[in-house]
Amino acid sequence: MRTRLVLIAVAIVVLVPLSVFGDPVTGDLDIAGSVVATLTSLDFCSSSSCASATSSTSGAFTVQSSSTGTWAGLNGTSGTILDISNSSTPPGATVSLSDFLTLSNGDTFTLTELDIGTGGTCPPTSGTTCTPTDPALVSSVDPLGKTGTIFENTATGSTAEFSIDALAVVTTPSGQTTDYTGTFSATFDGKTVAQVLGDLSSAGSIQTAFSATFTPVSTTTVVPEPGTASLIAAGLLLLGGAGLRRRFSHC
């Protein structure tokens, strides 16, 4: 009888979590959309026209067919993305911008850090990158006051990109989270970095299409749901009870 109880307890403790916790968060999430950009802010657009971008606090994106793993089933669907600025998310600072991304199935990404740009002085010389600076950003973590954007000249024009740290929070199973990095990029065909920065200086902002790839950087953390925790506890109690009975039987 004791052997049977022990086997039941082991089954509860070992097998139940495997079936209830579900699959881990895996794969890359690729998105695309449009944005009105300044040197210090990004106003994401709800459509390609960007007509109301600066009067709202969020925009829209589309999940691309190149998404994999957990996100492959969302290919072609739309989601929302919150606007960001250097004042609300200073480069290099730890933040917690919940629902930075919200997908159609309810999964979200929390923005935890906007990375400091690693480029040199703008405009860049041949074969180098540059990152604009802002005196308002000077701090102990960003002593040069660098923004998050990295510009680079290419054979056909120029590119701009920035990276973030984020936390993917999925709805099923509840409480499952995974650390991700996200890299946003935009391409400016036929324009050098100097010309793009000139447009930003003269007009104050530019509208452009963007793409972004979110890549997992850590293993999934799972919080057991109440039902699962109860079953595990029952298994542990059975194991403990079997051990006590065995101890007393030898007294």
N, C-alpha and C positions, 0 to 999 in steps of 0.2 A: 504493500500500500504506500509506504514511504517513497519507494522508487517511482511509483506512478505520480505522486504529488510533485516530486522534484522535476520530473519530465514535463508536467503541465506548466510549472512555474518557469522553467527554462524557455518553453515555447512562447509564453506570454512576454517575457522580458526581451527575448532575442528576435522573434519573428514579427510581433506586432508593430514595432517601429518601422520595419522595412516596408510594410504594406500601407501604413497610415501616413507616414511622412511624405511619400510621393517622390517624384523625380526631382533632382537638383536643378537649379537655374543654370542653363548652359547656352553657349552660342553668342554670336554677335547680333546686335540690333543696329540696322542701318536705316536712317531716316533722311528726308529731304524736304525743303520748303523754301520760303523767301523771307528776307529780313531787311529792315531799314537800319543801317549801321552808322554809328558815329565812332569817334575815337574812344569814347567812354561808355557807350551803351549799345544794346541790341534790342530793337523793337521787332519782334517776330510778327509776321503777317498772317492773317486768316485766309488769304488767297494770294494768288500770284500778283494781283494788282496792288496790294499793300495800301489800299485807299484809306483804311482806318487804323493802320499800325500804330501811329503815335498817340492815338486817343484811347487805346486799350492797354491792358496789362498782360496780354497773352496772345499767342498766335496758334497756327496749326502746322502739322507736318504729316507726311505720308510715310508709312513703313515700306521700305524697299524690298524687292523680291530677293535680294542678296542676303537678307537676314537669315540666321540659322538657329538651330537648337530650339530653345524655349520660344523664340520669337518668330520662327518660320510660319507658324499658323496665323500670324497677324499680317502677312504680306498683303499690301494694297489697302490696308485700313488706315484711318486717320486718327490723330491724337492731338493733344494740346501741349504747348510749351510756354513757360512763363518768360516774360522779358527780364533781362538782367542789365545791371549797370555797375560801373566801378565803385559807386557810392554804396550800393547794397551788397555787392559781392566783391570786395577789394581783392586783387590778385594776391595769392599766397596766404590769405586769411581762412581760418576754419569757419565754415558757415553751415547752416542747415535749412536750405530752401526746399521745403516739402513740396511734392507734386510738381517739381520742375518739368518733368514729363509725365503725362497721363495718357495711357494707352486705352484703346477701345474696350479691352477686357477688364479694365479697372486696375491693372498693374501700374505702378508709378516708379519714378526715379527721383531721389532726393539729391540735390546738388550739395556737395560738402566742401568743395574748394575749386576756385578758378585759378589755374596754374599761372605763375608769373612767366611772361614771355622770355625766351632765351636768346633773342636776336641782338645784334649790335646796334650801332647808331644808324638812324634813317637819314636819307635813303641808302640802301645797301650797295656796296661795291660788287663787282662781278664775283659770283660764286659764294656770296655770303647772304645772311638773312639779317633783318632788322626788326626791332620792337620799339614803337613810339613810347615816349615817357610823358608823365603827367605829374607836376609838382605836388598836386593834392594827394598823390598815392605814396609819397615818401613815408616810410615807416621802418621799424626795426627789421621786419621781414622782407621789405622791399625798399632798401636804402636808395636805389636809383630812381624810384618812382615809375618802374616799368609797368605798362599795361599787359594784358594777357595775349595780345595779338602778335603773331610772327609773320612778317611779309617776306616774300622772296620773288625775285625776277625769274622768269622761265623763257624758253625759246619762243613761246608764242604770246607772252604777256607777263602776268604775275599771279601770285596766289597769296591768300591770307588764311591763317589758321590759328586756333587756340584750343587748349585742352582743359578738361575738368575732371575732377574726381566725383563719383556719384555712387549712390546706394540703390540697387534695384530692390523693390519691395513688391512681392507677388501676393495675389489674393488667395491662391490655392496651392499648397496649404497655407493657411493664415500664419503670418509671422515669419515666413521664409525670406531671407535677405541675402544679397550677394554684392560685393564691392565691384564696381566697374570704373573704367576710364572712358571718357568720351572725347573724341577729336572732331571739331567742327572745321570745315574748310569752304572757301569760296574761290572761284577762278575769274580772273579779269583778262579776257582775251584782247590782245591788241593794246594793252595799257601797261606801262611799267609801274613799279611801286611808286616812283616819284609822281607820276601822273595820277595815280589813285589817291595818294596823299594830298595832291593839289586839289582834286575834286572834293575831298573831305574838307579841306581848309576853306575853299570858296563857297561850297554849297552847304556845308555843315553836316551833311549826311549823304549816303548813297544807298540805293536799293540794289540788292543782288540775290541770286539764288544761293542756297547753301546745301551742303550735305554733311552728315555726321555719322560716325561709327562708334558704337559703345561696345567695349570688349571686357569680358570678365577678368579680374585680376586675383581673385581669391576663391576659396571653396565656399559653398553655401552654408549659412547658419540657419538651423531650423529650431523654432520654438514649439515644443510639443503641445498639441491641443489638449484641452481638459480630458476628453475621453481617452486619449492615448496615455496621458499621465496616470490616469486611474488604473488602467490595465497594467501598466508597468509596476505601479505600486502594489497591485494585487499579486503580481508575480513575485515581487520581492518579499511580500508577507508570507506567501506560500513557502518560499525558500527558507525564510527565517523560522517559520513554524516547524518545518521539517527538521531543521537543524536543532531546534530546542527539544523536540520529541526524541531525537536521536541521543542528545546529551542526557536527558532525564532517564532514558531507558537503560543507561549504563550506570546510574547511581545506585 
